[in-house]
């Protein structure tokens, strides 16, 4: 199983999309810190679509790369971690 990529490994387009979604959805610094700590733990992740719920937001991913942020209550596709 792959491990989630770190911020520096994200393609530029993914990084910009995540920054835009973070702003659009007003995801706070505390929430982003929880995401950072989780990514720093280098978890193994599935190859396909998956989602990690952090309570106030979800990160939707495909393989090792996050693809977007959703707010609580928004429906995500993929396996839940």
Wavefront OBJ file of the C-alpha trace (Angstrom):
o trace
v 0.000 0.000 0.000
v 1.270 3.499 -0.755
v 1.833 6.147 1.898
v 0.196 9.544 1.630
v 2.385 12.081 -0.143
v 3.781 15.109 1.644
v 2.913 18.684 0.609
v 6.192 19.084 -1.307
v 5.378 15.980 -3.376
v 1.946 17.247 -4.506
v 1.799 18.396 -8.120
v 1.422 22.213 -8.308
v -2.155 21.989 -9.628
v -3.256 19.852 -6.670
v -1.575 22.212 -4.205
v -3.356 25.230 -5.664
v -6.717 23.439 -5.753
v -6.377 22.474 -2.074
v -5.458 26.050 -1.129
v -8.506 27.332 -3.011
v -10.854 24.792 -1.358
v -9.360 25.557 2.073
v -10.224 29.229 1.587
v -13.652 28.585 0.031
v -14.658 26.300 2.860
v -13.052 28.381 5.634
v -11.083 25.460 7.042
v -9.313 26.765 10.123
v -5.685 26.532 11.162
v -6.477 24.072 13.965
v -8.170 21.752 11.495
v -5.288 22.042 9.050
v -2.857 21.274 11.850
v -4.747 18.035 12.580
v -4.382 17.146 8.890
v -0.672 18.034 8.953
v -0.021 15.864 12.007
v -1.836 12.964 10.397
v 0.144 13.343 7.143
v 3.393 13.604 9.144
v 2.626 10.157 10.597
v 3.034 8.798 7.012
v -0.064 6.589 7.030
v -0.581 3.895 4.446
v -3.514 4.654 2.156
v -5.536 2.681 -0.416
v -4.743 2.908 -4.124
v -8.219 4.081 -5.174
v -10.627 6.711 -3.878
v -10.770 7.211 -0.117
v -11.759 9.810 2.449
v -10.501 10.765 5.916
v -12.978 12.558 8.178
v -11.502 15.108 10.588
v -14.863 16.086 12.083
v -15.215 19.624 10.777
v -13.989 18.698 7.281
v -13.057 15.715 5.132
v -10.093 15.237 2.858
v -10.932 13.271 -0.290
v -8.049 11.475 -1.918
v -7.060 9.175 -4.716
v -4.111 6.966 -3.895
v -1.346 8.987 -2.289
v -2.699 12.411 -3.269
v -5.437 14.491 -1.602
v -7.810 15.850 -4.232
v -10.208 18.155 -2.361
v -11.662 19.212 0.974
v -15.337 18.795 1.849
v -17.245 20.241 4.771
v -19.023 18.146 7.364
v -22.251 16.891 5.847
v -21.008 16.910 2.263
v -21.065 13.464 0.691
v -17.709 11.922 -0.215
v -16.985 8.941 -2.430
v -14.488 6.241 -1.631
v -13.453 4.085 1.277
v -13.478 5.727 4.683
v -10.241 5.592 6.709
l 1 2 3 4 5 6 7 8 9 10 11 12 13 14 15 16 17 18 19 20 21 22 23 24 25 26 27 28 29 30 31 32 33 34 35 36 37 38 39 40 41 42 43 44 45 46 47 48 49 50 51 52 53 54 55 56 57 58 59 60 61 62 63 64 65 66 67 68 69 70 71 72 73 74 75 76 77 78 79 80 81
